[in-house]
Amino acid sequence: MKLERLFNHKVLIAIDVTGSVSYETAIKGIQLCYKLQDNGIDTKYCCWDGACGPIKSKQTEDLNNEFNIRSIGGANPDCVFNALKERGEHFDKIVIVTDGYFDLESDRPTVKNRDKVIFLYHEDHMTHPGFEEYLLSETM
């Protein structure tokens, strides 16, 4: 994925922190957020599993202290869309960093927001046809 694709967009990096996603993959999601910010792209991030955590911006603190994963179980990227709606937040593009181990049924918010969603998978990934998809390694 070329970073230029995200210029002039407000971007949310939504990082899957379910048990099947490695800590290293999640850290790469945070690093992608910082890389986009450093390139002038309005970017924030959140962590999700069965629920969506707080939406954060780049911090000056040590990355490991800032990024304290506490998975509550489950794997449902729709919680990100539901949280944004409840919180009154808007993003033009939502980049979901994940291993893809969840099902997408046609009536779910992720599917309805297909044009906003970009999936980034680590090397051992599942795909969801019809979505814009890349390997995380292609962005770093």
C-alpha positions in Angstrom: 0.0 0.0 0.0 1.4 3.4 -1.0 1.2 6.0 1.7 0.2 8.6 -0.9 -3.2 6.8 -1.1 -4.0 8.1 2.4 -3.0 11.8 1.9 -5.9 14.2 2.5 -7.7 11.6 4.5 -8.4 11.3 8.2 -7.1 7.8 9.0 -7.7 5.4 11.9 -5.4 2.4 12.4 -7.5 -0.2 14.2 -5.2 -2.9 15.6 -6.5 -6.4 16.4 -5.2 -7.4 19.8 -6.9 -10.8 20.0 -4.9 -13.7 21.2 -4.0 -14.9 17.7 -2.3 -11.7 16.8 1.4 -11.4 17.8 2.7 -8.5 19.9 5.1 -7.7 17.1 2.3 -7.4 14.5 0.4 -5.1 16.8 3.6 -2.9 17.4 3.9 -2.7 13.6 0.4 -1.3 13.5 1.4 1.5 15.9 4.6 2.1 13.9 2.5 2.5 10.8 0.4 5.1 12.6 3.5 7.0 13.5 4.9 6.7 10.0 1.7 8.1 8.5 1.8 11.0 11.0 5.4 11.7 10.2 4.3 12.0 6.6 1.7 14.6 7.4 -1.3 12.3 7.3 -4.0 12.9 10.0 -3.8 9.6 11.8 -4.9 8.0 15.1 -5.0 4.5 16.3 -7.1 2.2 18.6 -6.9 -1.4 19.7 -9.8 -3.8 19.4 -10.9 -7.4 20.0 -14.4 -7.9 21.3 -14.6 -4.1 22.1 -12.8 -1.0 20.8 -10.4 0.7 23.1 -9.7 4.5 23.3 -8.6 6.3 20.2 -5.1 7.7 20.6 -2.6 9.9 18.8 1.1 9.7 18.7 2.7 10.1 22.2 6.2 11.0 23.2 6.3 8.3 25.8 8.2 5.0 25.3 6.2 2.9 22.9 6.1 -0.2 25.1 4.7 1.8 28.0 2.1 3.4 25.8 1.0 0.2 24.1 -0.2 -2.0 26.9 -2.4 -4.7 25.4 -5.2 -6.1 27.4 -7.3 -8.3 25.3 -10.9 -9.0 26.5 -11.5 -11.8 24.1 -13.5 -12.1 20.9 -12.7 -10.9 17.4 -15.1 -8.5 15.9 -13.9 -5.5 13.8 -17.4 -4.1 13.8 -16.8 -3.0 17.4 -14.6 -0.2 15.8 -17.4 1.1 13.7 -19.9 0.9 16.5 -17.6 2.7 18.9 -16.9 5.5 16.3 -20.7 6.0 15.9 -21.3 6.0 19.6 -18.4 8.5 20.2 -19.3 10.7 17.3 -15.9 10.2 15.6 -15.4 10.2 11.9 -12.5 8.9 9.8 -12.3 8.7 6.0 -10.3 5.5 6.0 -10.0 2.7 8.6 -6.9 0.5 8.3 -7.5 -2.7 10.2 -4.3 -4.5 11.2 -5.3 -8.1 11.8 -4.6 -11.8 11.1 -8.1 -12.0 9.6 -9.5 -14.7 11.8 -13.1 -13.6 12.0 -16.1 -14.0 9.7 -17.8 -11.1 7.9 -21.5 -11.6 7.4 -23.3 -9.4 4.9 -25.3 -7.4 7.5 -22.3 -6.4 9.6 -21.0 -2.7 9.8 -17.6 -3.7 8.4 -19.2 -5.0 5.2 -21.5 -1.9 5.0 -18.4 0.4 5.2 -16.4 -1.6 2.7 -15.3 1.5 0.8 -13.6 2.9 4.0 -11.9 -0.3 5.1 -8.4 -1.4 4.2 -7.2 -4.7 5.7 -3.5 -5.2 6.5 -2.6 -8.8 7.3 0.6 -10.3 8.6 2.3 -13.0 6.4 0.1 -15.9 7.7 -3.2 -14.3 6.9 -6.8 -15.0 5.9 -8.5 -12.8 3.3 -11.9 -11.3 2.9 -12.7 -10.9 -0.8 -14.1 -7.6 -1.9 -12.1 -5.5 0.4 -8.9 -3.6 -0.3 -6.2 -5.8 1.2 -2.4 -5.8 1.7 0.3 -7.5 3.6 1.6 -5.5 6.6 5.1 -6.1 5.3 4.3 -4.1 2.2 3.7 -0.9 4.2 6.8 -0.9 6.4 
